[in-house]
Amino acid sequence: MKSFIKRHYLLCFSLATLALITASFGLGSAQFTLHQMLDLLTGGGSPTERAILFEIRLPRIAMAVVVGASLSMAGACLQGLFRNPLADPYVLGLSSGGSFAAALALLFWPAAQNYPFLIPLSAFTGSALTAFWVYQAAKTPQGLQLNGLLLSGIALGLTFSAALSLVLYFAENRASDLMLWLMGHLNAGLHAVKWVALCLLLGGLALMVHCDALNALLEGEDSAASLGIDVERVKLRLLAACSLLVAGAVSFCGMIGFVGLLVPHLARIFWGSDHRRLLLISAIGGAFLLLLTDLIARIALPNGELPVGVITGCLGGPFFLWILRRGLRHRN
């Protein structure tokens, strides 16, 4: 069974994700059997049931898929680019930087929400600047200092989180919306799914084009340069692609942390570091993880739901400590 899963990883992950999507449609405050869902898909059922299925659950499930895939692909790229298993859009501050920039745009220009492309653009600017600052802070004449990279990312992430709290303080009339955004959610609607999907398409294609360069960078920048790769240009392109992926996710869903840490790290343990398949596995695995956490968020409480970002944070925090502890043991 284990060997079959390894050989047909994409098929197995895809089938598991489809099964989870079906469960997500059927479970929640209002539950539907498979027969009822088929009836609703063919035009049957009451208007209320159709509204629940198509106007509430469909956008949420679609958002979980595209956001999970975006964050996981960005995490897989950052871990390979910086050769650090702890690299993640959330840990390195990209999510905080993008969220802060988007929230700032909404605070000083409330009409920005009427122009859907402006919020992702603001988030992309914040994420890209954060990625550039983290990279420059960790860069030395001897090369990239991985500990410095991690610490500078955490420091910038904390700074932007504090600044985001300050924005929340001044945005009294929209405090509840921004608070939900700060904790991470998936209630954004189909119009938002289109923008996140566009960011995923463009950013994901950019990463897939640079798979061979990412594989070469795993052996070190000098080794990659000896193969004729323009290392600095490739790194800037990869950081821009990761910033675009993160921007799409945080623009409408806020800070959903650790998805880009959990999924790529586990995929790398089981299927190796070849980014030609690692990125695809991470995308499907990220969609699966966020679908699962969203389902838990919706059924955990009888009369309400938990923020998705809180659940991923509870999962990712201990996992982060486990990876850190594991790395320290190997060094000793």
ZILINTA-V868747 format. One record per helix or strand. SS is the DSSP state (~ for helix, > for strand). FROM is the first residue (numbers start at 0). TO is the last residue. If there is no record, write none. Layout:
<<SS;FROM;TO> <SS;FROM;TO>>
This chain:
<<~;1;6> <~;8;25> <~;33;40> <~;46;80> <~;93;107> <~;109;113> <~;115;137> <>;138;139> <>;142;143> <~;145;169> <~;171;182> <~;189;208> <~;210;216> <~;220;225> <~;230;252> <~;258;270> <~;274;298> <~;307;330>>
